[in-house]
Amino acid sequence: MEFSYQNFPISLREGFSHLCRYKGWTISDRGVPLSVDVRPGAPLTVTGTAEGLHITAPDRAAFFREIGLGVLQYQQGRTTFTLQETRQFAHAGVMFDHSRNGVLTLERQKELLCVMALMGLDVYYPYMEDVYTLPQEPLFGYMRGRLGADELKELDDFAYALGIEVVPCIQTLAHLNQFLQWDQPAKAYLDLDDILLVGSEKTDALIDSMMQFFSQTLRSRRIHVGMDEAYRLGRGRYADQNGLQKKTDIMRRHLQRVMEKAHEHGLSVMMWDDMFTGSYHPLDGQAVSIPDGAQLVYWDYYHEKPGEYAQNFAFRQKLCSDLVFAGGAWRWEGPAPHHNKTLVTTESALQEAKKAGLREVMVTSWGDDGSECPPDASYLGMQLFAEHTFSPTVSREQLNERLTFCTGLSLSAMLAQQNVTRLPGHEQDTAPYTLYKTLLYQDPLCGLYEEHVRSLKSRYDLSSYYAACAKAIRDEDYQNTSPTLQASAAYYRALCVALSKKWDLGLCLLDAYRAGDREGLAHLLHERLPAAHQAMETLRLCAETMWMQNYKPFGLEVLTLRLAAVSDRLQTAQRRLESYLSGQIDSLPELEEERIRFLPRDEETPNSFGRSYTAARLSW
């Protein structure tokens, strides 16, 4: 697309140049004349005429969404049109997790901001537990890819040009396990688990330094202080020093201190709501009042029925008149996303959020358990939140059209990413399901879940199914996408192929060994084990490429460790089996150990590498 400036504000040109680079648009005297009217209260309107493209918008962020709508009309062959939209929410944003080993590079975050701008999302919440720089705390984010002040300022400038507010999303109570793993910080700040020792002068000083850092680094006068899931608050050193006290009383006092520190640096506070509402962990039996000025963020990506959200909105709005809702783009179960859950929970939540009159919503993109899933898996959830922000209802056709325009990837192509997480015939299920992750990481000789695999094998041909999942990740679907999405496609495809080669390998070894089937063992030795090893090596290399397209190198060592461990054990199994078949050893004790079925359902397996890989302890 080629544009020429006709009546185009100088204040928009920097951001528009960012968008042009992302989409490959150009500016020249021969382009479509572009005139823009951005002023408070202006309607969201895009008009195409013989004279060019005209856009009116109430703010900078709305303009960047509307320009995308206009370009899409031109791409579809229409030059005369009028489109109008009405905001359903005043603000809609995305929270991206930088704290589960993967810190997005500055360039990748800029790409993400361009995608957000096209979608119409206007708030970016980088979630940073310890991955930013605190000069007086050298172990804060140490060797974890922490973001420095200069990087954050550059990011903030880039976002500002696109009309996007960058609101730091940090932790001032719990979820600081990586910082508190070091002896010196633990002695100074630890209560127990990953919780700060609240009420101490040292903790107050630490929080003050956090507030000072962000007040001096980012434009936003808002800060998200976290404070969720501190379930054993006040039960460690705090109890030793102060005696047992009600958690809600401790929470209220600590929140008041955090707010005082924030206000001293000109910041207002928002926080996750669960430690006050008790919805996810019963806390003293009831919700309590919170200090004036604290904005609650109700996070919920689990409920699927609209009525459940309606009830929860009504309950929380009694505590906070300016409630924010946080839903989820499900990419935290394992290497592949769970888009079905994203679609169902988001539709129910946002329809009720509109009825409840909420002004602000956000979609969270957590990277639990090592950021195994590519960050662009969140695009579907982001687009769905964006469309609901500007439309009373959202059809699949609308979602597909906008997703394809903003990212280059269609809805059907994105949904194919999740096939590997389902079972044949259950592709539309919304229940969390991580058996595929166990099948990937399970050891070929010491497999813990072989009886689960036996039950699955009696019902499904997963070798063919996973091979079909790999074919569904088609190169042609990704040819007009970014290099990051193309790297993700290669990673998903390699994951499917590895599963097709490996999923029942341990059970085949176990059964052939116990049956004395030396011919079968020889086939496994010379055919299946080498094929599975090669597939795992391909997956490991694709994972490395995917990671380096998105993240700083810190944290890659964890994902590499997991995949390389499985790959190496496949070679160990080859050597062990070769020694047995050649007569060098007379038994394989690993395959003689009786397998215990200790979980009731075939699909119920742990969502972690350690519990899938071994019964031994990985570290002390």
VODREN-70922 format. One record per residue (C-alpha): residue number from 1; residue in three letters; x, y, z. Coordinates in steps of 0.1 Angstrom, whole numbers, always signed. Layout:
BEGIN
k;r;X;Y;Z
NUM;ALA;X;Y;Z;
...
This chain:
BEGIN
k;r;X;Y;Z
1;MET;+0;+0;+0;
2;GLU;+13;+34;-9;
3;PHE;+2;+67;+7;
4;SER;+8;+104;+3;
5;TYR;+3;+129;+31;
6;GLN;-25;+154;+25;
7;ASN;-37;+166;+59;
8;PHE;-17;+144;+82;
9;PRO;-6;+156;+117;
10;ILE;+31;+157;+125;
11;SER;+24;+140;+158;
12;LEU;+13;+108;+140;
13;ARG;+41;+105;+115;
14;GLU;+66;+87;+137;
15;GLY;+42;+60;+147;
16;PHE;+29;+57;+112;
17;SER;+64;+52;+99;
18;HIS;+68;+23;+125;
19;LEU;+36;+7;+111;
20;CYS;+47;+12;+75;
21;ARG;+79;-7;+82;
22;TYR;+60;-35;+98;
23;LYS;+34;-38;+70;
24;GLY;+56;-29;+41;
25;TRP;+37;+3;+32;
26;THR;+54;+33;+16;
27;ILE;+49;+71;+15;
28;SER;+53;+89;-19;
29;ASP;+37;+116;-39;
30;ARG;+20;+89;-60;
31;GLY;+2;+72;-31;
32;VAL;-34;+73;-19;
33;PRO;-40;+108;-3;
34;LEU;-43;+103;+34;
35;SER;-60;+130;+56;
36;VAL;-66;+126;+93;
37;ASP;-85;+143;+120;
38;VAL;-76;+132;+155;
39;ARG;-93;+151;+184;
40;PRO;-110;+142;+216;
41;GLY;-146;+131;+211;
42;ALA;-142;+126;+174;
43;PRO;-161;+95;+160;
44;LEU;-142;+65;+148;
45;THR;-147;+67;+111;
46;VAL;-129;+56;+79;
47;THR;-140;+70;+46;
48;GLY;-127;+61;+12;
49;THR;-135;+84;-18;
50;ALA;-121;+93;-51;
51;GLU;-101;+120;-33;
52;GLY;-84;+95;-10;
53;LEU;-87;+81;+25;
54;HIS;-100;+102;+54;
55;ILE;-99;+91;+90;
56;THR;-114;+107;+121;
57;ALA;-105;+93;+155;
58;PRO;-106;+104;+192;
59;ASP;-70;+95;+199;
60;ARG;-38;+83;+184;
61;ALA;-44;+46;+192;
62;ALA;-78;+46;+175;
63;PHE;-62;+61;+143;
64;PHE;-38;+32;+140;
65;ARG;-67;+7;+141;
66;GLU;-88;+27;+117;
67;ILE;-60;+30;+91;
68;GLY;-58;-8;+91;
69;LEU;-95;-10;+84;
70;GLY;-92;+14;+55;
71;VAL;-62;-5;+40;
72;LEU;-82;-37;+42;
73;GLN;-110;-22;+21;
74;TYR;-85;-12;-5;
75;GLN;-69;-47;-5;
76;GLN;-104;-61;-11;
77;GLY;-109;-39;-41;
78;ARG;-131;-12;-26;
79;THR;-121;+25;-29;
80;THR;-155;+40;-20;
81;PHE;-167;+31;+15;
82;THR;-175;+44;+50;
83;LEU;-169;+24;+81;
84;GLN;-178;+34;+117;
85;GLU;-170;+19;+150;
86;THR;-179;+25;+186;
87;ARG;-157;+17;+216;
88;GLN;-171;-8;+240;
89;PHE;-142;-3;+264;
90;ALA;-122;+28;+270;
91;HIS;-90;+9;+270;
92;ALA;-79;-26;+261;
93;GLY;-44;-40;+265;
94;VAL;-21;-70;+266;
95;MET;+1;-83;+294;
96;PHE;+31;-102;+282;
97;ASP;+50;-124;+306;
98;HIS;+88;-117;+307;
99;SER;+94;-136;+339;
100;ARG;+91;-173;+329;
101;ASN;+127;-176;+316;
102;GLY;+119;-157;+284;
103;VAL;+125;-119;+281;
104;LEU;+114;-106;+248;
105;THR;+140;-87;+229;
106;LEU;+135;-50;+224;
107;GLU;+130;-55;+186;
108;ARG;+105;-83;+192;
109;GLN;+85;-61;+216;
110;LYS;+85;-33;+190;
111;GLU;+70;-58;+165;
112;LEU;+44;-68;+191;
113;LEU;+35;-31;+196;
114;CYS;+30;-27;+159;
115;VAL;+6;-57;+159;
116;MET;-12;-42;+189;
117;ALA;-16;-9;+172;
118;LEU;-31;-24;+141;
119;MET;-55;-44;+163;
120;GLY;-65;-14;+184;
121;LEU;-50;-24;+217;
122;ASP;-37;+7;+235;
123;VAL;-21;-5;+268;
124;TYR;+10;-28;+271;
125;TYR;+18;-44;+304;
126;PRO;+52;-60;+304;
127;TYR;+51;-85;+333;
128;MET;+84;-83;+351;
129;GLU;+89;-100;+384;
130;ASP;+126;-95;+387;
131;VAL;+137;-89;+351;
132;TYR;+144;-52;+353;
133;THR;+174;-34;+367;
134;LEU;+175;-22;+402;
135;PRO;+210;-6;+406;
136;GLN;+212;-12;+444;
137;GLU;+203;-49;+439;
138;PRO;+228;-66;+416;
139;LEU;+211;-100;+420;
140;PHE;+177;-87;+409;
141;GLY;+172;-104;+375;
142;TYR;+208;-116;+375;
143;MET;+215;-137;+344;
144;ARG;+179;-136;+334;
145;GLY;+179;-111;+306;
146;ARG;+167;-82;+327;
147;LEU;+155;-50;+309;
148;GLY;+176;-19;+316;
149;ALA;+163;+16;+320;
150;ASP;+176;+26;+285;
151;GLU;+158;-3;+269;
152;LEU;+125;+5;+287;
153;LYS;+128;+41;+277;
154;GLU;+133;+32;+241;
155;LEU;+104;+8;+242;
156;ASP;+82;+35;+259;
157;ASP;+91;+61;+232;
158;PHE;+82;+36;+204;
159;ALA;+49;+27;+221;
160;TYR;+40;+64;+227;
161;ALA;+44;+71;+190;
162;LEU;+18;+44;+184;
163;GLY;-6;+57;+210;
164;ILE;+1;+28;+234;
165;GLU;+6;+33;+272;
166;VAL;+33;+11;+287;
167;VAL;+23;+2;+323;
168;PRO;+48;-18;+343;
169;CYS;+33;-50;+358;
170;ILE;+56;-61;+387;
171;GLN;+54;-79;+420;
172;THR;+56;-63;+454;
173;LEU;+46;-92;+476;
174;ALA;+50;-127;+462;
175;HIS;+62;-144;+429;
176;LEU;+97;-133;+436;
177;ASN;+112;-167;+439;
178;GLN;+140;-162;+414;
179;PHE;+153;-131;+432;
180;LEU;+148;-147;+466;
181;GLN;+167;-179;+457;
182;TRP;+199;-160;+464;
183;ASP;+212;-160;+500;
184;GLN;+217;-123;+504;
185;PRO;+183;-112;+492;
186;ALA;+166;-140;+511;
187;LYS;+182;-129;+544;
188;ALA;+171;-94;+538;
189;TYR;+136;-98;+524;
190;LEU;+122;-133;+526;
191;ASP;+92;-143;+547;
192;LEU;+88;-178;+533;
193;ASP;+82;-194;+499;
194;ASP;+84;-166;+474;
195;ILE;+69;-139;+496;
196;LEU;+84;-107;+509;
197;LEU;+88;-100;+546;
198;VAL;+62;-72;+547;
199;GLY;+64;-45;+573;
200;SER;+102;-44;+575;
201;GLU;+122;-13;+567;
202;LYS;+143;-32;+542;
203;THR;+113;-44;+522;
204;ASP;+98;-9;+523;
205;ALA;+131;+4;+509;
206;LEU;+131;-23;+482;
207;ILE;+96;-13;+471;
208;ASP;+105;+24;+472;
209;SER;+134;+17;+448;
210;MET;+109;-1;+424;
211;MET;+86;+28;+424;
212;GLN;+114;+53;+418;
213;PHE;+128;+32;+389;
214;PHE;+95;+31;+370;
215;SER;+85;+67;+378;
216;GLN;+118;+78;+362;
217;THR;+117;+53;+333;
218;LEU;+82;+53;+318;
219;ARG;+57;+80;+310;
220;SER;+27;+62;+325;
221;ARG;+17;+73;+360;
222;ARG;+1;+39;+366;
223;ILE;+18;+8;+380;
224;HIS;+5;-27;+384;
225;VAL;+19;-40;+417;
226;GLY;+8;-76;+414;
227;MET;+3;-89;+450;
228;ASP;-15;-122;+439;
229;GLU;-13;-157;+452;
230;ALA;+6;-150;+484;
231;TYR;-13;-179;+501;
232;ARG;+11;-183;+531;
233;LEU;+15;-146;+537;
234;GLY;+26;-139;+573;
235;ARG;+32;-176;+581;
236;GLY;+71;-176;+582;
237;ARG;+95;-150;+596;
238;TYR;+66;-125;+598;
239;ALA;+48;-148;+623;
240;ASP;+80;-154;+642;
241;GLN;+84;-116;+647;
242;ASN;+48;-105;+650;
243;GLY;+27;-136;+659;
244;LEU;+0;-151;+637;
245;GLN;-24;-124;+623;
246;LYS;-52;-124;+598;
247;LYS;-39;-124;+562;
248;THR;-64;-98;+551;
249;ASP;-52;-74;+578;
250;ILE;-16;-80;+567;
251;MET;-26;-75;+531;
252;ARG;-44;-43;+538;
253;ARG;-15;-28;+557;
254;HIS;+10;-39;+531;
255;LEU;-11;-25;+503;
256;GLN;-13;+8;+521;
257;ARG;+25;+10;+524;
258;VAL;+29;+1;+487;
259;MET;+4;+28;+477;
260;GLU;+22;+54;+499;
261;LYS;+55;+46;+482;
262;ALA;+38;+48;+447;
263;HIS;+21;+81;+455;
264;GLU;+55;+95;+467;
265;HIS;+67;+90;+432;
266;GLY;+36;+102;+414;
267;LEU;+21;+67;+406;
268;SER;-13;+52;+411;
269;VAL;-17;+15;+419;
270;MET;-36;-14;+403;
271;MET;-33;-49;+416;
272;TRP;-46;-85;+411;
273;ASP;-77;-90;+432;
274;ASP;-75;-126;+444;
275;MET;-59;-120;+478;
276;PHE;-89;-98;+488;
277;THR;-117;-116;+470;
278;GLY;-106;-151;+479;
279;SER;-121;-166;+447;
280;TYR;-92;-189;+440;
281;HIS;-81;-196;+475;
282;PRO;-105;-191;+505;
283;LEU;-91;-163;+526;
284;ASP;-106;-158;+560;
285;GLY;-140;-167;+545;
286;GLN;-150;-134;+530;
287;ALA;-139;-104;+509;
288;VAL;-128;-73;+528;
289;SER;-126;-36;+521;
290;ILE;-95;-22;+503;
291;PRO;-78;+12;+507;
292;ASP;-93;+40;+486;
293;GLY;-75;+45;+453;
294;ALA;-64;+9;+447;
295;GLN;-77;-4;+414;
296;LEU;-85;-41;+413;
297;VAL;-78;-64;+384;
298;TYR;-101;-94;+383;
299;TRP;-82;-122;+365;
300;ASP;-101;-152;+352;
301;TYR;-94;-173;+322;
302;TYR;-112;-205;+334;
303;HIS;-149;-200;+336;
304;GLU;-169;-207;+304;
305;LYS;-204;-197;+314;
306;PRO;-214;-160;+310;
307;GLY;-234;-161;+343;
308;GLU;-203;-170;+363;
309;TYR;-186;-138;+350;
310;ALA;-217;-117;+356;
311;GLN;-218;-128;+392;
312;ASN;-181;-122;+397;
313;PHE;-182;-87;+381;
314;ALA;-211;-77;+404;
315;PHE;-193;-89;+435;
316;ARG;-161;-71;+427;
317;GLN;-177;-38;+416;
318;LYS;-189;-35;+452;
319;LEU;-152;-34;+462;
320;CYS;-139;-13;+433;
321;SER;-159;+11;+412;
322;ASP;-133;+11;+384;
323;LEU;-127;-26;+380;
324;VAL;-104;-40;+353;
325;PHE;-109;-74;+338;
326;ALA;-80;-97;+327;
327;GLY;-87;-127;+306;
328;GLY;-61;-150;+290;
329;ALA;-46;-161;+257;
330;TRP;-39;-197;+266;
331;ARG;-2;-204;+258;
332;TRP;+10;-216;+292;
333;GLU;+1;-253;+292;
334;GLY;+31;-265;+272;
335;PRO;+48;-261;+238;
336;ALA;+15;-256;+220;
337;PRO;-14;-232;+227;
338;HIS;-50;-240;+237;
339;HIS;-70;-216;+215;
340;ASN;-103;-233;+222;
341;LYS;-101;-223;+258;
342;THR;-92;-187;+248;
343;LEU;-122;-184;+225;
344;VAL;-148;-198;+248;
345;THR;-137;-180;+280;
346;THR;-131;-147;+262;
347;GLU;-165;-146;+245;
348;SER;-183;-152;+277;
349;ALA;-162;-128;+298;
350;LEU;-162;-98;+274;
351;GLN;-199;-100;+267;
352;GLU;-206;-98;+304;
353;ALA;-179;-71;+309;
354;LYS;-198;-49;+284;
355;LYS;-230;-54;+303;
356;ALA;-213;-46;+336;
357;GLY;-200;-13;+321;
358;LEU;-163;-20;+326;
359;ARG;-140;+6;+311;
360;GLU;-108;-14;+308;
361;VAL;-99;-50;+299;
362;MET;-66;-68;+292;
363;VAL;-56;-102;+278;
364;THR;-28;-119;+296;
365;SER;-1;-140;+279;
366;TRP;+16;-160;+306;
367;GLY;+46;-181;+298;
368;ASP;+45;-206;+326;
369;ASP;+70;-235;+329;
370;GLY;+98;-219;+309;
371;SER;+80;-202;+280;
372;GLU;+79;-233;+259;
373;CYS;+51;-219;+237;
374;PRO;+60;-192;+211;
375;PRO;+47;-157;+222;
376;ASP;+28;-152;+189;
377;ALA;+4;-179;+199;
378;SER;-13;-150;+218;
379;TYR;-22;-132;+186;
380;LEU;-56;-150;+185;
381;GLY;-66;-139;+220;
382;MET;-53;-104;+214;
383;GLN;-73;-100;+182;
384;LEU;-104;-113;+199;
385;PHE;-101;-88;+227;
386;ALA;-95;-60;+202;
387;GLU;-125;-69;+181;
388;HIS;-147;-70;+212;
389;THR;-133;-36;+222;
390;PHE;-148;-20;+190;
391;SER;-178;-43;+183;
392;PRO;-209;-53;+203;
393;THR;-205;-88;+190;
394;VAL;-178;-106;+171;
395;SER;-183;-132;+144;
396;ARG;-157;-158;+134;
397;GLU;-156;-142;+100;
398;GLN;-147;-108;+114;
399;LEU;-121;-124;+137;
400;ASN;-105;-143;+108;
401;GLU;-105;-112;+85;
402;ARG;-88;-90;+111;
403;LEU;-64;-117;+123;
404;THR;-53;-124;+88;
405;PHE;-48;-87;+81;
406;CYS;-29;-78;+113;
407;THR;-7;-109;+115;
408;GLY;-7;-125;+81;
409;LEU;-21;-158;+96;
410;SER;-57;-170;+92;
411;LEU;-78;-182;+121;
412;SER;-79;-218;+107;
413;ALA;-41;-218;+104;
414;MET;-38;-206;+140;
415;LEU;-62;-231;+153;
416;ALA;-41;-259;+136;
417;GLN;-14;-250;+162;
418;GLN;-34;-266;+190;
419;ASN;-43;-299;+173;
420;VAL;-13;-316;+189;
421;THR;-28;-308;+224;
422;ARG;-60;-327;+217;
423;LEU;-70;-363;+211;
424;PRO;-85;-375;+178;
425;GLY;-122;-367;+178;
426;HIS;-118;-342;+206;
427;GLU;-104;-313;+187;
428;GLN;-130;-289;+200;
429;ASP;-125;-298;+237;
430;THR;-118;-269;+261;
431;ALA;-105;-289;+290;
432;PRO;-68;-283;+299;
433;TYR;-49;-312;+285;
434;THR;-11;-318;+288;
435;LEU;-7;-355;+281;
436;TYR;+11;-347;+249;
437;LYS;+37;-329;+270;
438;THR;+42;-361;+291;
439;LEU;+45;-382;+259;
440;LEU;+72;-358;+247;
441;TYR;+93;-357;+279;
442;GLN;+87;-393;+292;
443;ASP;+119;-414;+293;
444;PRO;+121;-443;+269;
445;LEU;+135;-467;+295;
446;CYS;+121;-455;+328;
447;GLY;+87;-442;+316;
448;LEU;+63;-435;+344;
449;TYR;+31;-434;+323;
450;GLU;+33;-464;+301;
451;GLU;-1;-478;+314;
452;HIS;-17;-445;+303;
453;VAL;-1;-449;+269;
454;ARG;-13;-485;+267;
455;SER;-49;-474;+273;
456;LEU;-45;-446;+247;
457;LYS;-30;-471;+222;
458;SER;-61;-493;+225;
459;ARG;-82;-464;+212;
460;TYR;-61;-441;+190;
461;ASP;-35;-443;+163;
462;LEU;-16;-413;+176;
463;SER;+14;-419;+152;
464;SER;-9;-411;+123;
465;TYR;-27;-384;+142;
466;TYR;+4;-365;+151;
467;ALA;+18;-369;+116;
468;ALA;-14;-354;+103;
469;CYS;-10;-325;+128;
470;ALA;+24;-318;+114;
471;LYS;+10;-317;+78;
472;ALA;-17;-292;+90;
473;ILE;+11;-267;+98;
474;ARG;+15;-257;+62;
475;ASP;+43;-235;+48;
476;GLU;+18;-218;+25;
477;ASP;-2;-206;+54;
478;TYR;+28;-188;+68;
479;GLN;+44;-174;+36;
480;ASN;+30;-139;+42;
481;THR;+38;-138;+79;
482;SER;+68;-125;+98;
483;PRO;+100;-145;+104;
484;THR;+90;-150;+140;
485;LEU;+57;-167;+129;
486;GLN;+76;-188;+104;
487;ALA;+100;-200;+130;
488;SER;+70;-209;+152;
489;ALA;+55;-229;+124;
490;ALA;+87;-249;+120;
491;TYR;+88;-255;+158;
492;TYR;+51;-267;+159;
493;ARG;+57;-290;+130;
494;ALA;+88;-305;+145;
495;LEU;+69;-310;+178;
496;CYS;+42;-330;+160;
497;VAL;+68;-351;+141;
498;ALA;+87;-358;+173;
499;LEU;+55;-370;+190;
500;SER;+46;-392;+161;
501;LYS;+79;-410;+164;
502;LYS;+82;-411;+201;
503;TRP;+48;-412;+219;
504;ASP;+45;-450;+223;
505;LEU;+82;-459;+220;
506;GLY;+87;-467;+257;
507;LEU;+57;-490;+258;
508;CYS;+69;-508;+227;
509;LEU;+103;-513;+244;
510;LEU;+86;-525;+275;
511;ASP;+63;-550;+259;
512;ALA;+89;-564;+234;
513;TYR;+114;-569;+262;
514;ARG;+89;-586;+285;
515;ALA;+77;-609;+257;
516;GLY;+113;-619;+248;
517;ASP;+107;-605;+213;
518;ARG;+143;-601;+201;
519;GLU;+132;-594;+166;
520;GLY;+109;-566;+178;
521;LEU;+137;-552;+199;
522;ALA;+160;-552;+170;
523;HIS;+135;-533;+149;
524;LEU;+132;-507;+177;
525;LEU;+170;-505;+180;
526;HIS;+177;-500;+143;
527;GLU;+145;-482;+131;
528;ARG;+124;-465;+157;
529;LEU;+149;-453;+182;
530;PRO;+172;-436;+156;
531;ALA;+141;-420;+139;
532;ALA;+128;-407;+173;
533;HIS;+163;-393;+181;
534;GLN;+166;-375;+148;
535;ALA;+131;-360;+153;
536;MET;+140;-348;+188;
537;GLU;+172;-332;+175;
538;THR;+152;-314;+148;
539;LEU;+128;-302;+174;
540;ARG;+157;-290;+196;
541;LEU;+172;-269;+168;
542;CYS;+138;-255;+158;
543;ALA;+132;-246;+194;
544;GLU;+165;-227;+195;
545;THR;+156;-208;+163;
546;MET;+122;-200;+176;
547;TRP;+136;-187;+209;
548;MET;+163;-165;+193;
549;GLN;+136;-150;+170;
550;ASN;+117;-138;+201;
551;TYR;+138;-138;+233;
552;LYS;+171;-128;+247;
553;PRO;+194;-158;+250;
554;PHE;+190;-161;+287;
555;GLY;+165;-189;+296;
556;LEU;+171;-209;+264;
557;GLU;+193;-232;+284;
558;VAL;+163;-245;+302;
559;LEU;+143;-255;+271;
560;THR;+175;-269;+255;
561;LEU;+182;-289;+286;
562;ARG;+147;-305;+285;
563;LEU;+148;-314;+248;
564;ALA;+185;-324;+248;
565;ALA;+179;-347;+278;
566;VAL;+152;-366;+260;
567;SER;+173;-368;+229;
568;ASP;+203;-381;+248;
569;ARG;+182;-407;+266;
570;LEU;+170;-421;+233;
571;GLN;+207;-426;+224;
572;THR;+212;-442;+259;
573;ALA;+183;-465;+251;
574;GLN;+200;-475;+219;
575;ARG;+233;-483;+236;
576;ARG;+215;-502;+264;
577;LEU;+194;-522;+240;
578;GLU;+224;-530;+218;
579;SER;+244;-543;+248;
580;TYR;+214;-565;+257;
581;LEU;+209;-579;+222;
582;SER;+246;-586;+217;
583;GLY;+248;-605;+250;
584;GLN;+271;-580;+268;
585;ILE;+244;-577;+295;
586;ASP;+218;-602;+304;
587;SER;+189;-579;+315;
588;LEU;+175;-544;+314;
589;PRO;+164;-536;+350;
590;GLU;+146;-504;+338;
591;LEU;+122;-526;+318;
592;GLU;+117;-551;+345;
593;GLU;+103;-526;+370;
594;GLU;+65;-530;+374;
595;ARG;+47;-499;+361;
596;ILE;+21;-485;+385;
597;ARG;-10;-467;+372;
598;PHE;-11;-440;+399;
599;LEU;-34;-415;+381;
600;PRO;-71;-424;+375;
601;ARG;-76;-410;+340;
602;ASP;-56;-415;+308;
603;GLU;-54;-378;+302;
604;GLU;-44;-368;+337;
605;THR;-7;-363;+337;
606;PRO;+15;-336;+353;
607;ASN;+22;-304;+335;
608;SER;+59;-303;+341;
609;PHE;+91;-317;+327;
610;GLY;+104;-330;+360;
611;ARG;+73;-351;+368;
612;SER;+71;-364;+333;
613;TYR;+108;-372;+328;
614;THR;+118;-390;+360;
615;ALA;+108;-404;+394;
616;ALA;+141;-392;+407;
617;ARG;+148;-357;+420;
618;LEU;+164;-334;+394;
619;SER;+182;-312;+419;
620;TRP;+185;-303;+456;
